[in-house]
């Protein structure tokens, strides 16, 4: 009597299981580098010590293009690099920013990338109109969250009232709205050109 070889298949990873591939790591690193490089652009404005920068828009772009997980990782790496190198706007380090009125904005960078990424990638499942609408929502909600956490930082570090801290955001509304609109256009174009970017 002969025995048949076992036909049980070897265990394999579940389809769609979340993992970080070398390509994901490359995307994360590239966007972290982009955010760092944009730290060289800083325009002082207002009386609260908060400059107009491009890094806030780049954090939102990371979420829109890479999704919540990879976008947030890009911002986190940027902030970690900032512990040792002056990659924040104005040639500052993360350690310096933690003790300054801008500390809340750094938290907002992380939150905005996560929220914008989650909403944008949900929109990718729909049609073109849904996608555009969701990306607009994602981008401007991300900007609002940056302002919100920035307000808390100003209240905590600059001893400003809630109303005064919100009033300090006014000079940034127009330039930031324009920057986010541009990031939305760029993100939609990237997803149209590189649909494989959409994996979570």
C-alpha positions in Angstrom: 0.0 0.0 0.0 1.6 3.3 -1.1 1.1 6.7 0.5 0.3 9.8 -1.5 2.4 13.0 -0.9 0.6 15.6 1.0 -1.4 18.0 -1.2 -1.9 20.6 1.5 -0.7 24.0 0.0 2.0 25.8 1.8 0.9 28.7 4.0 0.9 32.0 2.2 0.3 35.6 3.0 -3.3 36.7 2.8 -4.1 38.7 -0.3 -4.1 42.3 0.4 -2.3 42.0 3.7 -0.8 45.3 4.7 3.0 45.4 4.4 5.7 48.0 3.7 7.5 47.2 0.5 10.8 48.6 -0.7 8.8 50.8 -3.1 6.7 52.1 -0.2 9.9 53.0 1.7 11.2 54.8 -1.3 8.0 56.8 -1.6 8.1 57.7 2.1 11.8 58.7 1.9 11.2 60.9 -1.2 8.4 62.8 0.3 10.2 63.2 3.6 13.1 64.7 1.6 10.7 67.0 -0.3 9.3 68.3 3.0 12.8 68.9 4.3 13.9 70.8 1.1 10.9 73.0 1.2 12.0 74.2 4.7 14.3 76.6 2.9 11.2 78.6 1.9 10.0 80.8 4.8 8.4 84.3 4.7 7.9 86.0 8.0 4.4 87.5 8.5 2.2 88.7 11.3 3.0 89.3 14.9 2.8 85.7 16.3 6.2 84.6 15.0 4.7 82.1 12.5 6.0 82.4 8.9 4.4 81.5 5.6 6.0 78.2 4.6 5.6 75.4 2.0 6.1 72.5 4.4 2.6 72.6 5.6 1.3 72.1 2.1 3.8 69.4 1.4 2.6 67.5 4.5 -0.9 67.6 3.0 0.4 66.5 -0.4 2.2 63.5 1.2 -1.2 62.4 2.5 -3.1 63.0 -0.7 -0.5 61.1 -2.8 0.7 58.3 -0.5 -2.4 57.8 1.7 -2.7 58.0 5.5 -0.1 55.5 6.5 2.7 56.3 4.2 2.0 60.1 4.2 2.1 60.2 8.0 5.3 58.2 8.0 6.9 60.7 5.6 6.0 63.6 8.0 7.2 61.6 11.0 10.6 61.0 9.3 10.9 64.7 8.5 10.3 65.6 12.1 12.8 62.9 13.3 15.4 64.3 10.9 14.7 67.7 12.4 15.8 66.5 15.8 19.4 66.6 14.5 19.3 68.8 11.5 17.7 72.3 10.9 15.3 71.2 8.3 12.3 73.1 9.5 11.3 76.5 8.0 13.7 79.2 8.9 16.5 76.8 9.5 15.1 75.5 12.8 15.2 72.1 14.4 12.3 70.1 15.7 13.7 70.6 19.3 13.6 74.3 18.8 10.1 74.3 17.5 8.8 72.2 20.4 9.6 75.2 22.6 8.2 77.8 20.3 4.7 79.1 19.3 4.8 76.9 16.2 4.8 73.6 18.1 1.1 73.1 17.4 1.6 73.3 13.7 4.0 70.3 13.8 1.4 68.2 15.4 -1.0 69.5 12.8 1.4 68.3 10.1 1.1 64.7 11.3 -2.7 64.8 11.8 -3.3 66.6 8.4 -1.3 64.0 6.5 -3.2 61.1 8.2 -6.7 62.7 7.7 -6.1 64.0 4.2 -4.7 60.6 3.2 -7.6 58.6 4.5 -10.2 60.8 2.9 -8.4 61.1 -0.5 -7.9 57.3 -0.7 -11.5 56.7 0.1 -12.3 59.1 -2.8 -10.2 57.0 -5.2 -12.8 54.3 -5.1 -15.4 56.5 -6.7 -15.8 58.2 -10.1 -14.0 61.3 -11.3 -16.4 63.7 -9.7 -16.3 62.0 -6.4 -12.5 61.8 -6.5 -12.1 65.5 -7.1 -14.7 66.4 -4.4 -13.0 64.1 -1.9 -9.6 65.5 -2.6 -10.8 69.0 -2.1 -12.4 68.0 1.2 -9.2 66.2 2.2 -6.9 69.0 1.4 -8.8 71.8 3.1 -9.8 69.7 6.1 -6.1 69.0 6.5 -5.4 72.7 6.4 -8.1 73.4 8.9 -6.6 70.8 11.3 -3.1 72.4 10.9 -4.7 75.8 11.9 -6.6 74.2 14.8 -3.5 72.6 16.3 -1.5 75.7 15.6 -4.1 77.7 17.6 -3.6 75.4 20.6 0.2 75.8 20.2 -0.1 79.6 20.2 -2.4 79.4 23.3 0.1 77.2 25.1 3.4 78.7 24.1 2.5 82.4 23.3 -0.2 82.8 26.1 -2.7 83.9 23.5 -6.5 83.7 23.9 -8.4 81.4 21.7 -9.8 84.3 19.7 -6.5 86.0 19.3 -4.8 82.8 18.2 -7.4 82.3 15.5 -7.1 85.9 14.4 -3.3 85.2 14.0 -4.2 82.7 11.2 -5.9 85.4 9.0 -2.7 86.5 7.1 -2.2 82.9 6.1 -5.7 82.1 4.7 -5.2 83.3 1.1 -1.7 82.0 0.5 -2.4 78.7 2.2 -5.6 78.2 0.3 -3.7 78.7 -3.0 -1.0 76.3 -1.9 -3.5 73.6 -1.0 -5.4 74.1 -4.3 -2.1 73.5 -6.1 -1.3 70.4 -4.0 -4.8 69.0 -4.9 -4.2 69.4 -8.6 -0.7 67.8 -8.3 -2.0 64.9 -6.3 -4.9 64.2 -8.8 -2.4 64.4 -11.7 0.0 61.9 -9.9 -2.8 59.4 -9.3 -4.0 59.7 -12.9 -0.5 59.1 -14.2 0.5 56.4 -11.7 -2.5 54.4 -10.6 -0.2 51.9 -8.8 0.5 54.6 -6.3 -2.9 53.9 -4.8 -2.0 50.8 -2.9 -2.3 51.4 0.8 
